[in-house]
């Protein structure tokens, strides 16, 4: 008999509830177990990286955004989901999450029109995704970050945005976090993670 159902009961007893955020409808009723990463000397890992476990039959997939109900109102992107097997059957899933530190609007150029006041030509924008969660960081995972560095300091020459592939981001798009900045998508790496794109951004002055 598979160990999966018995272990799933343990998740329901001691796990943390969460919600899967999807355009077609959010999914609730699942639980996860997580632990704080021990690599406290790397600020990126300490701040944004979370190792978790999910039941064998979890509906979570790579690129999903999870809202974890642990009292902090945090959201995470699913970067990796790997089943752990026993006698050929999965009994638990090991999952890597990156914390979302931004939410904003993803836009795409839709043409140009003259400004009636200045007569300059302005780029027109259409909304691709109204609530676009992601991780915006000046450091990629695995880079050497010193403890004394300010992790909130953004270097526009090395700005990366981890975003779910299903949001449909394309080069030349604009990302506007709720904090009010504008960033241009210059380059996209699509195959580094399952269901997650890594975008290189720069300041958008269009």
C-alpha positions as CSV (number, residue, x, y, z in Angstrom):
1,X,0.0,0.0,0.0
2,X,1.3,3.5,-0.9
3,X,2.5,5.7,1.9
4,X,1.2,8.8,0.2
5,X,-2.3,8.9,1.7
6,X,-1.1,8.4,5.2
7,X,1.6,11.1,4.8
8,X,-1.0,13.4,3.4
9,X,-3.0,13.2,6.6
10,X,0.1,14.4,8.4
11,X,0.2,17.5,6.2
12,X,-3.4,18.2,7.1
13,X,-2.6,17.9,10.8
14,X,0.5,20.0,11.1
15,X,1.0,21.7,7.7
16,X,0.4,25.3,6.6
17,X,-2.6,26.0,4.4
18,X,-2.1,27.8,1.1
19,X,-4.0,28.8,-2.0
20,X,-3.0,28.3,-5.7
21,X,-3.6,31.5,-7.6
22,X,-4.9,30.8,-11.1
23,X,-6.8,32.9,-13.7
24,X,-9.4,30.2,-14.1
25,X,-10.1,30.0,-10.4
26,X,-8.0,29.8,-7.2
27,X,-7.5,26.3,-5.6
28,X,-7.5,25.9,-1.8
29,X,-7.6,23.0,0.6
30,X,-4.0,21.9,0.4
31,X,-1.2,22.1,3.0
32,X,2.6,22.3,2.9
33,X,5.5,21.8,5.2
34,X,8.4,24.2,5.0
35,X,11.8,24.8,6.6
36,X,14.0,27.9,6.7
37,X,17.1,27.5,4.7
38,X,20.3,27.0,6.8
39,X,22.6,28.9,4.4
40,X,22.3,32.1,6.4
41,X,25.5,33.6,4.9
42,X,23.8,34.2,1.6
43,X,21.2,37.0,1.8
44,X,19.4,36.0,-1.4
45,X,18.8,32.5,-0.2
46,X,17.9,33.6,3.3
47,X,15.4,36.2,2.1
48,X,13.8,34.6,-1.0
49,X,14.5,30.8,-1.1
50,X,12.1,28.3,0.7
51,X,12.3,24.5,0.6
52,X,8.9,22.9,1.1
53,X,7.2,19.5,0.9
54,X,3.7,18.8,-0.6
55,X,1.5,15.7,-0.6
56,X,1.9,13.1,-3.3
57,X,-1.3,14.2,-5.1
58,X,-0.8,18.0,-4.9
59,X,-2.3,20.0,-7.8
60,X,0.7,22.5,-7.6
61,X,2.7,22.8,-10.8
62,X,5.9,24.7,-11.8
63,X,5.2,28.4,-12.3
64,X,2.2,28.5,-10.0
65,X,1.9,31.4,-7.5
66,X,1.0,30.2,-4.0
67,X,-0.4,32.5,-1.3
68,X,0.7,30.9,2.0
69,X,-1.6,31.4,5.0
70,X,1.0,31.6,7.7
71,X,0.2,35.0,9.1
72,X,2.6,36.9,6.8
73,X,0.4,37.2,3.7
74,X,3.4,36.0,1.6
75,X,3.2,34.8,-2.0
76,X,5.7,32.4,-3.7
77,X,6.5,31.2,-7.2
78,X,6.9,27.4,-7.6
79,X,10.4,27.0,-9.2
80,X,10.7,23.2,-9.0
81,X,8.5,20.2,-8.1
82,X,10.2,16.8,-7.7
83,X,8.3,13.7,-6.6
84,X,10.1,11.4,-4.1
85,X,9.3,7.8,-4.8
86,X,9.1,4.6,-2.7
87,X,8.7,1.3,-4.4
88,X,7.9,3.1,-7.7
89,X,5.2,5.3,-6.3
90,X,5.4,9.0,-5.2
91,X,4.7,9.6,-1.6
92,X,5.7,13.2,-1.3
93,X,6.8,16.2,-3.5
94,X,9.9,18.2,-2.8
95,X,9.3,21.8,-3.9
96,X,11.5,24.9,-4.2
97,X,9.7,28.3,-3.8
98,X,10.9,31.8,-4.5
99,X,9.2,34.6,-2.6
100,X,7.4,37.2,-4.6
101,X,8.5,40.7,-3.6
102,X,6.5,42.6,-6.3
103,X,3.1,42.7,-7.9
104,X,2.2,44.9,-10.7
105,X,0.9,45.3,-14.3
106,X,2.4,43.7,-17.4
107,X,1.9,45.8,-20.5
108,X,2.6,45.5,-24.2
109,X,3.1,48.2,-26.9
110,X,0.0,48.5,-29.0
111,X,0.9,51.4,-31.3
112,X,1.7,55.1,-31.1
113,X,-0.4,58.3,-30.9
114,X,0.4,62.0,-30.7
115,X,0.3,63.8,-27.3
116,X,-2.4,66.5,-27.8
117,X,-0.5,68.9,-25.5
118,X,3.1,68.4,-26.7
119,X,2.5,66.8,-30.1
120,X,5.2,64.3,-29.3
121,X,4.5,60.7,-30.3
122,X,3.7,58.5,-27.3
123,X,3.7,54.7,-27.1
124,X,0.2,53.2,-26.4
125,X,-0.1,50.2,-24.1
126,X,-2.4,47.2,-23.7
127,X,-2.6,45.2,-20.5
128,X,-1.4,41.6,-20.7
129,X,-1.7,40.8,-17.0
130,X,-3.2,43.1,-14.4
131,X,-1.9,41.3,-11.3
132,X,1.5,40.0,-12.2
133,X,3.4,38.5,-9.2
134,X,7.1,37.9,-9.4
135,X,10.5,38.2,-7.8
136,X,12.5,41.3,-8.7
137,X,16.1,41.2,-7.7
138,X,19.6,42.5,-8.6
139,X,21.1,39.1,-7.8
140,X,20.6,35.8,-9.5
141,X,20.5,32.6,-7.3
142,X,23.9,31.3,-6.7
143,X,25.8,34.6,-7.1
144,X,28.2,35.7,-4.4
145,X,26.4,38.2,-2.2
146,X,28.1,39.7,0.9
147,X,26.2,39.9,4.1
148,X,26.7,43.6,4.5
149,X,25.1,44.4,1.1
150,X,21.6,46.0,1.1
151,X,19.4,43.4,-0.5
152,X,16.8,46.0,-1.3
153,X,19.2,48.1,-3.4
154,X,18.5,47.7,-7.1
155,X,21.2,47.8,-9.7
156,X,19.5,48.7,-13.0
157,X,22.4,47.1,-15.0
158,X,21.8,43.7,-13.5
159,X,18.1,43.6,-12.7
160,X,16.3,40.2,-13.0
161,X,12.6,39.4,-12.8
162,X,11.4,35.8,-12.1
163,X,7.8,35.5,-13.5
164,X,5.5,32.6,-14.4
165,X,5.7,31.5,-18.0
166,X,1.9,31.3,-18.2
167,X,1.7,35.1,-17.8
168,X,3.0,35.3,-21.4
169,X,5.8,37.9,-21.0
170,X,7.6,38.9,-24.2
171,X,10.7,41.0,-25.0
172,X,9.9,44.8,-25.2
173,X,7.0,44.4,-22.7
174,X,6.7,46.9,-19.8
175,X,6.5,45.9,-16.2
176,X,5.1,48.4,-13.7
177,X,5.2,47.4,-10.0
178,X,2.6,48.9,-7.7
179,X,5.5,51.0,-6.3
180,X,5.3,53.1,-9.6
181,X,8.5,52.3,-11.5
182,X,8.6,51.3,-15.2
183,X,10.8,48.5,-16.5
184,X,11.4,47.2,-20.0
185,X,11.9,43.5,-20.7
186,X,15.1,43.3,-22.7
187,X,15.8,39.6,-22.6
188,X,14.1,36.4,-21.5
189,X,15.6,33.0,-20.5
190,X,12.8,30.5,-20.8
191,X,14.3,27.1,-20.1
192,X,16.2,27.5,-16.8
193,X,13.2,26.6,-14.6
194,X,10.0,24.6,-15.2
195,X,7.2,27.1,-15.8
196,X,9.2,30.2,-14.8
197,X,10.9,32.8,-17.1
198,X,13.9,34.8,-16.0
199,X,13.7,38.3,-17.5
200,X,16.5,40.9,-17.7
201,X,15.0,44.3,-17.2
202,X,16.1,47.9,-17.6
203,X,14.5,51.3,-16.8
204,X,11.7,52.0,-19.3
205,X,11.6,55.7,-20.5
206,X,9.2,55.1,-23.4
